[in-house]
């Protein structure tokens, strides 16, 4: 909800990871308290 209010979407972690790396998602979104999510992608060169 916090990200939704600032970014207009709640799917920032995975979407930003894939878009910025132009690669393959390796680790799906992981949630950590209180307000942290991460996703990991392999960068295509």
N, C-alpha and C positions, 0 to 999 in steps of 0.2 A: 504494500500500500504506500509505503514511503517513496519507493522508486517510482511508482505509478504517478504520484503527485508531482514529482520533479521532472521525470523524463517522458511521461505520457504513455509508457508501456511498462508492464511488470516483467518483461522478458529481456532484461538488459544483459545479464551475465553471459548466457550462452550466445545470444544474438551478436553481441559486441565481440565476443571471442572469435566466433566464426568469421565475421565480417572483417575484422582487423587483421587476422592471420591469413585469410584467404586459403585456409587449410581445412584439416579434418578435426572434428571434436574428439578429443581423447578421453577427457573426464567430464561427464555431465555435471550440471550445476550441483554444487554441494552447499548446504546452508549451515552457517555457524551463528551462534547467538552473539549479540542481540540482532545486528542488522548487516551481516556480511554474507555474501554469496560469491563463489568462485567457479570458474569453468576453465578447462585447459584444452588448448588446441595445438596441433602440430603445424608449424609454419611450412608452407610449400615454397621451395626455392627454385 
